[in-house]
Amino acid sequence: MRISVVDFLNARPLTWGLLHDPPPGVSVSRDLPSACAAKLASGEADVGLIPSIEYPRIPGLKVVPGLGIAAASEVRSVLLVSDVSREKIGSVALDPASRTSAALTRILLKRVYGLQPEYTEVADGGQRTDARLIIGDPALKTRLNGHVVLDLAAEWRAFSGHPFVFAFWAVRQSAASPAVADMLRRSYEAGRSQFDRLIREGKIDVTQVKDKWEAFLIQTVARPLPGVASALVIAGSSGVQPSYLGPPESYRANR
């Protein structure tokens, strides 16, 4: 069984078990979102955590229900960062790593702000544009002072009134089975259980975000687990980081 996972921090609760304790016979590759979809489409992977926009483009896939990366409000990991005011944006550099975020950028700029700028795909930000799409870990680390910033998940919620689903697990039809879905759920449960353990042991100070609606912290934790010297952990009070969806009732309870 070949599994392609997104190698971003905001996917880690879903992929934790697979990365730290893969079942026998399972190989895991760490990829960008677009590479996950490409591997699933070509048959290089049997299972992938794919951008939601890729699902209708790849025939013969089965969705694993109840597991994904979604946001009810701000995420801070999918940003359009501009050097000019919003109404003056004439050129945008899109990150080719995620076609879902690129499509969301185009929709929001056109439908919300009436803009149709020139778009280019630039992986390293080397080309000068008015604004640039930044996703995943680079977005979390980007300095935002002095820039106009649009959090695309928050913009979508304001525009549509709905949460946005960025990615979910998909399985090639030839590999789909209840056992595969159970394996992916166990990976997620392992991630949740380890995260709770970090908090219980006091290695993460959550006092800054406890009982607050829109807050998060990023903290380096020394020796979080046996054999791990340190880890960067992101804790959100409620919906600031993408929500890792379980059954609908558990998702509501976690908000």
RAHUJO-V104758 format. One record per helix or strand of 3 or more residues. SS is the DSSP state (@ for helix, = for strand). FROM is the first residue (numbers start at 0). TO is the last residue. If there is no record, write none. Layout:
# RAHUJO-V104758
SS&FROM&TO / SS&FROM&TO
This chain:
# RAHUJO-V104758
=&1&5 / @&8&19 / =&26&30 / @&32&41 / =&46&50 / @&51&56 / =&60&70 / =&77&81 / @&85&87 / =&90&93 / @&98&110 / =&117&120 / =&130&134 / @&135&140 / =&147&150 / @&151&159 / =&163&171 / @&177&199 / =&215&224 / =&227&235 / @&247&253
